[in-house]
Amino acid sequence: MSNKFSFTIEGGSELAAKLKAMGKEADRVLLDAVTAGADVMQRAAAANASQISSDLSAGVVVKTSREEDGSVELAVGPDPERFWGLFWEFGADSHSIDPKTAKALQFVNGEFAARVKDHPGIPETPWLTPAFEEKKEVAQEAIAEALRKALL
């Protein structure tokens, strides 16, 4: 299942001509339109994440990156401080955690209690994918509406 989408806009050649005539302003129009769609996804993902943690919900963000071909990609997901939200999305197997720089991971009454911690894992609890699947058409409409407002 892909968490990306694309769609075709009717009147694409007219749209392309209007955007070309706008010059550099076209970049802002396109970014604003795609951001409108990403905002739909962000709100849906944050609502789903609130079922796991209010902290995770507060940390659902839209990340922007410019690709080598000049295109702009917007991604919705947890901010870097809440990377652990992806463990909930995809699950994590049980595993051992070894300290990297300390002598132990846990202290009890000032004594080393555990040098290695066995983690039970986390079952898969998707919150991003359902947001995408449930709101992709709404996001597409938000993009189209933003383009209509800017260009008509």
C-alpha positions in Angstrom: 0.0 0.0 0.0 1.5 3.3 -1.1 1.1 6.4 1.1 1.5 8.7 -1.8 -1.1 9.9 -4.2 -1.4 11.8 -7.4 -4.4 12.9 -9.5 -5.2 14.5 -12.8 -6.7 17.9 -13.1 -9.1 18.5 -15.9 -7.9 21.4 -18.1 -4.3 20.6 -17.3 -3.0 22.5 -20.4 -4.9 25.6 -19.3 -3.6 25.3 -15.8 0.0 24.8 -17.1 -0.3 27.9 -19.2 -1.6 30.0 -16.3 1.1 28.7 -14.0 3.8 29.4 -16.6 2.5 33.0 -17.0 2.9 33.5 -13.2 6.6 32.8 -13.2 8.1 32.4 -9.8 4.7 33.1 -8.1 3.6 29.7 -9.5 5.9 27.9 -7.0 4.0 29.6 -4.1 0.6 28.8 -5.6 1.5 25.1 -6.0 3.1 24.9 -2.5 0.1 26.5 -1.0 -2.2 24.0 -2.8 -0.2 21.0 -1.8 0.0 22.3 1.8 -3.8 22.5 1.9 -3.9 18.8 1.2 -1.2 18.0 3.7 -3.0 19.9 6.4 -6.1 17.6 5.9 -3.8 14.6 6.4 -2.1 16.2 9.4 -5.4 16.8 11.2 -6.6 13.3 10.5 -3.3 11.7 11.6 -3.2 13.8 14.8 -6.8 12.8 15.6 -5.8 9.1 15.2 -2.6 9.6 17.2 -4.6 10.9 20.1 -5.9 7.4 20.7 -2.3 6.4 21.5 -1.0 9.5 23.2 -1.8 13.2 23.5 2.0 13.8 23.2 2.1 11.9 19.9 -0.9 13.8 18.6 0.7 17.2 19.4 3.8 16.1 17.5 2.2 15.2 14.2 3.8 17.7 11.7 4.1 18.4 8.0 7.6 18.2 6.7 8.6 20.0 3.5 11.6 19.0 1.3 12.7 20.1 -2.1 13.7 17.3 -4.4 16.7 17.4 -6.9 14.2 17.7 -9.8 12.9 20.9 -8.2 9.6 19.4 -7.0 8.5 19.8 -3.4 7.4 16.9 -1.3 5.3 17.2 1.8 5.3 14.4 4.4 3.0 14.0 7.4 4.3 12.2 10.4 5.7 12.5 13.9 8.3 15.2 14.6 11.9 14.0 15.4 11.2 14.0 19.2 8.3 11.6 18.7 9.9 9.1 16.3 8.6 6.4 18.5 5.2 7.0 17.0 6.4 5.0 14.0 6.9 2.0 16.3 3.2 2.1 17.0 2.4 2.5 13.3 4.4 -0.5 12.2 4.9 -2.5 15.4 8.2 -3.6 16.9 9.4 -7.1 17.8 10.6 -8.0 21.2 14.3 -7.2 21.6 17.1 -6.5 24.1 18.3 -3.0 24.7 22.0 -2.7 25.7 23.4 0.5 27.1 25.7 2.2 24.7 27.6 4.6 27.0 26.5 3.7 30.5 27.2 0.7 32.7 23.5 -0.1 33.1 20.0 1.0 31.9 18.3 0.9 35.2 19.2 1.8 38.8 17.4 0.9 42.0 18.5 2.5 45.2 21.7 3.6 43.6 22.7 0.1 42.5 22.8 -1.3 39.0 19.6 -3.3 38.5 19.8 -4.2 34.9 22.6 -4.1 32.4 20.4 -5.3 29.6 16.7 -4.6 29.3 14.4 -7.0 27.5 11.6 -5.0 25.7 8.4 -7.0 25.0 7.8 -5.1 21.7 4.8 -3.2 20.5 1.9 -4.6 18.5 1.2 -2.8 15.2 -1.4 0.0 15.9 -1.7 2.0 12.6 -2.6 5.7 12.9 -0.9 7.3 9.9 -2.1 4.8 7.2 -5.7 4.9 8.2 -5.6 8.8 8.2 -4.2 8.6 4.6 -6.7 6.1 3.4 -9.7 7.9 5.0 -8.8 11.4 3.8 -6.9 11.1 0.5 -10.0 12.2 -1.5 -10.6 15.1 0.9 -7.0 16.1 0.6 -7.2 16.0 -3.2 -10.3 18.2 -3.1 -8.5 20.7 -0.8 -5.6 20.9 -3.3 -8.0 21.4 -6.2 -9.9 24.1 -4.4 -6.8 26.0 -3.5 -5.7 25.9 -7.2 -9.1 27.1 -8.3 -9.0 30.0 -5.8 -5.5 31.0 -6.9 -6.0 30.7 -10.6 -9.6 31.5 -11.4 
